[in-house]
Amino acid sequence: MIYINKTQDNTLVLNINNNISVSYTSYTFTFTHVMSAEIQNYILSPTYENNRYSTFDLNLTSDDLVYEGQYLLQIYGNGTDMIYTNFAMVEGTEESNPFYEYISPNETMESYVYINDEGFNQVNEK
């Protein structure tokens, strides 16, 4: 798992070029939030590269990755060849609370359910 901090420059050291014979000029980092399925893409070039690992600078000073939590990270070489997949944990401060917590009061085995604004409004209208 890769840990990323929001509102910071993150240096990622990844073993993505080990055992590949193709040289890529750019890499597309695709982050998919596990709960909301929101997708964010970044096209990055390595700041350092050798035959064992590559170093990338991911600037998250803007609020691009809206949600905190777990993301599926897929990296594509030259935008088409998937060469790496892993999970990333994004931590930091959120602009707003995107999910509301609802705890059922009538269950002995409580479950936590997280819903977005649209679902919260539908529950409150009923």
N, C-alpha and C positions, 0 to 999 in steps of 0.2 A: 504494500500500500504506500502511496505517495502522499505526503502531507504538504498542503499548500495554505499559505496565509493570505487572506484577502487584504486589500489596501497596501500591499507591499510588492517589491520586486522579489521574485522567487527564482533561485538558480536551481534548475533540475539537472541532475547528473544521471543519465539513463544509459543502460546497456542495450541500445537498439541497433547498433551497427556491427555487433559481433556475429560472425557466421553468415554475413550477407555479401554477395559479390557485386551488387549494384551500388553505385554511388548516387545519392540523392542530393539535390540542390536545395530543396525546401521540404519542410515537414508540416503536415496539417494535424494539429492537436484538436480532437473532437471530445468535448466534455458533455456527457449526458447525465443530468441529475436523476438519481435513482427513483425518487418519489414523484417528481413533477414531469419527468421525461423532457424537460427543457434542454435544448441543445445549443451549445456555444462553440464556435470554431475559432482557432487561432492559427495563422500561418507563420511559422518561425524558421529561422535559419540557425544552425548551431554556432555558438560563440567559440567553442573548442571541439575538436574532433580528432580521434585517433582510431586505431583498429579495435579497441575494446569498449570505448564509451564515448558519448557525446554530451556536451553541456549546452543547455538552453536557458535563456533569460525570459521568464514569463512575468510581464509587468501587469499587476492587478491593482494599480493605484486607482483606476476607475472601478465602478461597481458592475463589472461585466458578469461575473458569476453571481447571480442574484441570491441564490440559496446557499446556506451553509449545509454541511453534511456530505454524504457520499456521492461521488460522481463516477461513472464509467469513463475511463480515459482510453481512447483509441488513437493511435498515431499512424498516419498514412504518409508514405514517401512519395514525393511529387504529386500528392493529392489523390492518388489512385490505389497504390499498393499498401494494404494494411500490414504493418511490420511490428506493431507492439500493442498490447492491450493490458490494462491493469486498472485497479481502483484507486481513486484519489479522494482524500478527505480534505475538504475545504473548511477552514476555520477562520474566524474573524468576526467583525461586526456587520450586522445586517442593517440596511436602511429602514426596513419596516418588518413587522412580524408577518411573514407570508402565510403561516399556518396557524389555525386555532386548535387548541387541544380540547377534546370532548371526552369526558370520562363518564361512562354509564353508571348511574347511582344504584341500579337494581341488580347488579351481578355480584356474585361472590368472588368470581375470578375476573377481576376488572381487566378491561382491554383499553389501550390507548389508541385513539383514532385521530389522525391529523387530516384536516380538510382545508382547502384553499378558500379564498373570499367568496367565490361563487357558490360553493357547496355550503358554506356557513350561512349565507343569505337564504338559501333554499330551506335549510333546517329551521331557521328562525321564522320563516313565513308560515310554516305548518302549525 
